[in-house]
Amino acid sequence: MQKKIKHIFFDLDNTLWDTDRNSKITLQQMYKDVDVEEKYQLSFLDFFTSYYKRNENLWALYRQEKVTKQNILDQRFKKTFQELGVEDEEIWGYFDDNFLDKVVQNNHLIDNAEETLDYLKTKGYELHVVSNGFIQQTNRKVNDTSIKNYVTTITSGEEINKRKPAREVFELGMKKAQALPEESSFIGDDWEADVLGSKKTGMFPVFFNYKKDEKYKQNGFPIIRDLLELKNIF
């Protein structure tokens, strides 16, 4: 147990809220709603594979402050459909206009998230969320799920137009929580944004390797593959 830790901060997407699963479910339904496969003989799997790669790249650039929120919204569907030969503004416009609202209607959490949060809260830790996600969606992902029962503060980097690993985002989260770095831990699924970023801010990082990527090795802080492993740390 980390005796000095009083506050535990969580990334949200793919750490507590199952972004990959919820996105795929939502997009698959939207794909059917406008009959993309029937109109263009384009399988959903081909679309989703292309979309996922582009979206991940755009969010990586967003963390590096090389693209804006609007760039993500403008490009991820339009460019994907164009790459696959679908020059149909009505179709990509439907995805642009509806995805953010529809995706938060699918609220699957990461396996064992609620049990882990319950354990940590019972142990007396104050729990918080710090995300790079957009403010409105971040708040809904927390407040429309059981996560709201466990966390006391919610922080989005968009509030100050910064993204993790920028230290200002972690500092904003700690300011809201009235927490000191030396009594704070950060759990997240992104090596650079969550782990290295929080470590540089003086927090105790835990890497949630939920994709089970073998390239990540112990580096002076814990690496877990299941949130329940936090019981062995805190």
Secondary structure, DSSP 8 states (H G I E B T S, - for coil): --TT--EEEE--BTTTB-HHHHHHHHHHHHHHHTTHHHHH---HHHHHHHHHHHHHHHHHHHHTTSS-HHHHHHHTTHHHHHHTT---HHHHHHHHHHHHHHHTT---B-TTHHHHHHHHHHTT-EEEEEESS-HHHHHHHHHTSGGGGTEEEEEEGGGGT--TTSHHHHHHHHHHHT--GGGEEEEES-IIIIIIHHHHTT-EEEEE-TT--TT---SSS-EESSGGGGGGT-
